[in-house]
Amino acid sequence: MGKIKVETCEIEGLKIITPTVFGDERGYFMETYNYNDFKEAGIDLEFVQDNQSASKKGVLRGLHFQINYPQDKLVRVIRGEVFDVAVDMRPGSETYGKWHGVRLSEENKKMFFIPRNFAHGFLVLSDYAEFTYKCTDFYHPNDEGGIIWNDPGLAISWPIEEGLKLTISEKDTRWPVFDEIRKDR
């Protein structure tokens, strides 16, 4: 391996990946994805779609998941900084209903691997952020589900600065709490 460092989390399946960065006076070079390295790290998947979004400070996106067409995701920030969150929605998992958050930034160049059957969302911490992610299934617009970002039962510790005005889509303000989704599954 050698080209990537893989850290596991307290929630099985989630992985924080740090690439090896080669830098000099010209700048830097890094591989953001190499099938062989990821396979050796236990991520032997076919990614079929890449997505990118741009957001300003205070934008909170999520918590989203696909219902019938779940996706594994490999996410990273290419500009700015976000706090990225994954919530375990895998029935029978020992960590069902638990969450893990990680800061992703253009400086730390970390990536977050989120397996299928997790809800996902992020909060933009910098003035502007560009966020990219690879997915193992195509997006199906009529298959999206979500959990309200501030669900008191999940108690996600979003790093919201005092006075920060959040920008949240109308759709993301109407998702149910996790316990309501649990009853439906």
C-alpha positions as CSV (number, residue, x, y, z in Angstrom):
1,M,0.0,0.0,0.0
2,G,2.0,3.0,1.2
3,K,0.2,5.6,-0.9
4,I,-2.7,6.0,1.5
5,K,-3.1,5.9,5.2
6,V,-6.4,4.4,6.4
7,E,-7.9,5.1,9.8
8,T,-10.9,3.2,11.1
9,C,-13.5,4.7,13.3
10,E,-15.6,3.4,16.2
11,I,-18.3,2.7,13.6
12,E,-17.3,-0.4,11.6
13,G,-17.0,0.3,7.9
14,L,-16.3,4.1,8.1
15,K,-12.8,4.9,7.0
16,I,-10.8,8.1,7.0
17,I,-8.2,8.0,4.2
18,T,-5.2,10.3,3.9
19,P,-3.3,10.2,0.7
20,T,0.5,10.5,0.4
21,V,1.2,14.0,-0.9
22,F,4.4,14.7,-2.9
23,G,5.3,18.4,-2.7
24,D,8.1,20.7,-3.7
25,E,8.6,24.3,-4.7
26,R,6.3,23.8,-7.7
27,G,3.3,22.6,-5.6
28,Y,2.2,19.1,-4.9
29,F,0.9,15.8,-6.5
30,M,-1.2,13.1,-5.0
31,E,-3.4,10.2,-6.2
32,T,-6.9,10.8,-5.0
33,Y,-8.0,7.3,-6.0
34,N,-6.2,4.2,-7.0
35,Y,-8.2,1.0,-7.2
36,N,-5.4,-1.3,-6.1
37,D,-4.6,0.8,-3.0
38,F,-8.3,1.0,-2.0
39,K,-8.8,-2.7,-2.7
40,E,-5.9,-3.5,-0.4
41,A,-7.5,-1.3,2.3
42,G,-10.7,-3.3,2.0
43,I,-12.6,-0.9,-0.3
44,D,-13.1,-3.2,-3.3
45,L,-15.9,-1.3,-5.1
46,E,-16.8,0.0,-8.5
47,F,-17.6,3.7,-8.4
48,V,-20.0,4.7,-11.2
49,Q,-20.7,8.4,-10.6
50,D,-18.6,11.4,-9.5
51,N,-20.4,14.5,-8.1
52,Q,-19.2,18.0,-7.0
53,S,-20.9,20.8,-5.2
54,A,-19.9,24.3,-4.1
55,S,-21.3,26.0,-1.0
56,K,-20.8,29.1,1.1
57,K,-20.1,29.2,4.8
58,G,-23.0,28.0,6.9
59,V,-24.6,25.8,4.3
60,L,-25.7,22.5,5.9
61,R,-26.6,19.7,3.4
62,G,-28.2,16.5,4.6
63,L,-28.7,14.2,6.2
64,H,-29.4,12.2,3.1
65,F,-29.6,8.6,2.1
66,Q,-30.9,6.5,-0.8
67,I,-33.7,4.1,0.2
68,N,-33.8,1.3,-2.5
69,Y,-30.5,2.1,-4.3
70,P,-28.0,2.7,-1.4
71,Q,-24.6,4.1,-2.3
72,D,-21.1,3.7,-0.9
73,K,-19.5,7.2,-1.1
74,L,-15.9,8.4,-1.1
75,V,-16.0,12.1,-0.2
76,R,-13.4,14.9,0.0
77,V,-13.0,18.6,-0.1
78,I,-10.9,20.2,-2.8
79,R,-11.4,23.8,-1.6
80,G,-12.2,25.1,1.9
81,E,-13.3,23.0,4.9
82,V,-16.4,21.1,6.0
83,F,-17.5,19.0,8.9
84,D,-18.7,15.8,7.4
85,V,-21.1,13.4,9.2
86,A,-22.2,9.8,8.6
87,V,-25.1,8.1,10.6
88,D,-25.3,4.3,10.7
89,M,-28.6,3.1,9.4
90,R,-27.6,-0.5,8.9
91,P,-30.3,-2.7,10.5
92,G,-28.7,-5.1,13.0
93,S,-25.5,-3.0,13.3
94,E,-24.1,-2.7,16.8
95,T,-23.7,1.0,16.1
96,Y,-27.1,1.5,14.5
97,G,-28.2,5.1,15.1
98,K,-24.7,6.3,16.0
99,W,-22.8,9.0,14.1
100,H,-19.3,10.0,13.3
101,G,-18.0,13.3,12.1
102,V,-14.7,14.4,10.5
103,R,-13.2,17.7,9.3
104,L,-12.3,17.5,5.6
105,S,-10.3,20.3,4.1
106,E,-8.1,21.2,1.2
107,E,-5.3,21.5,3.7
108,N,-5.6,18.0,5.3
109,K,-6.6,16.4,2.0
110,K,-8.4,13.6,4.0
111,M,-11.2,11.6,2.4
112,F,-14.1,9.9,4.2
113,F,-15.4,6.5,3.0
114,I,-19.0,6.0,3.9
115,P,-20.5,2.6,3.2
116,R,-24.0,2.1,1.9
117,N,-26.9,2.4,4.4
118,F,-25.5,5.4,6.1
119,A,-27.1,8.9,6.1
120,H,-24.7,11.6,5.1
121,G,-24.4,15.4,5.5
122,F,-22.0,18.2,5.9
123,L,-21.6,21.8,7.2
124,V,-19.4,24.3,5.4
125,L,-17.0,25.8,7.9
126,S,-14.9,28.0,5.5
127,D,-16.1,31.0,3.5
128,Y,-16.5,28.8,0.5
129,A,-16.1,25.0,-0.1
130,E,-16.0,22.7,-3.0
131,F,-17.0,19.1,-2.2
132,T,-16.5,16.0,-4.4
133,Y,-17.7,12.5,-4.0
134,K,-17.6,9.2,-5.8
135,C,-20.6,6.9,-5.6
136,T,-21.2,3.2,-6.3
137,D,-24.7,3.6,-7.7
138,F,-26.3,6.3,-9.8
139,Y,-28.5,8.9,-8.2
140,H,-32.2,8.1,-8.3
141,P,-34.1,11.4,-7.5
142,N,-37.3,9.6,-6.3
143,D,-35.4,7.4,-4.0
144,E,-34.0,10.0,-1.6
145,G,-34.6,9.9,2.1
146,G,-33.4,12.0,5.0
147,I,-33.0,12.6,8.7
148,I,-33.5,16.1,10.1
149,W,-30.0,17.6,10.7
150,N,-30.7,18.6,14.3
151,D,-32.4,15.4,15.5
152,P,-32.1,15.6,19.4
153,G,-32.0,11.8,19.5
154,L,-28.8,11.7,17.4
155,A,-27.3,14.7,19.2
156,I,-24.8,15.5,16.4
157,S,-22.2,17.9,17.7
158,W,-22.2,20.2,14.6
159,P,-19.4,22.8,15.1
160,I,-21.6,25.8,14.6
161,E,-19.9,29.1,15.6
162,E,-21.8,31.5,17.6
163,G,-23.7,33.9,15.3
164,L,-23.3,31.7,12.3
165,K,-26.4,31.8,10.1
166,L,-27.2,28.4,8.7
167,T,-28.4,28.0,5.1
168,I,-30.5,24.8,4.8
169,S,-32.7,23.8,1.9
170,E,-36.4,23.7,2.5
171,K,-36.4,20.0,1.8
172,D,-33.7,19.4,4.5
173,T,-35.8,21.2,7.1
174,R,-38.7,18.8,6.6
175,W,-37.0,15.4,7.1
176,P,-38.2,13.3,10.1
177,V,-36.2,12.4,13.1
178,F,-34.3,9.1,13.1
179,D,-36.7,7.3,15.4
180,E,-39.6,7.9,12.9
181,I,-37.5,6.4,10.1
182,R,-36.6,3.4,12.3
183,K,-40.3,2.6,12.7
184,D,-40.7,2.6,8.9
185,R,-37.9,0.1,8.3
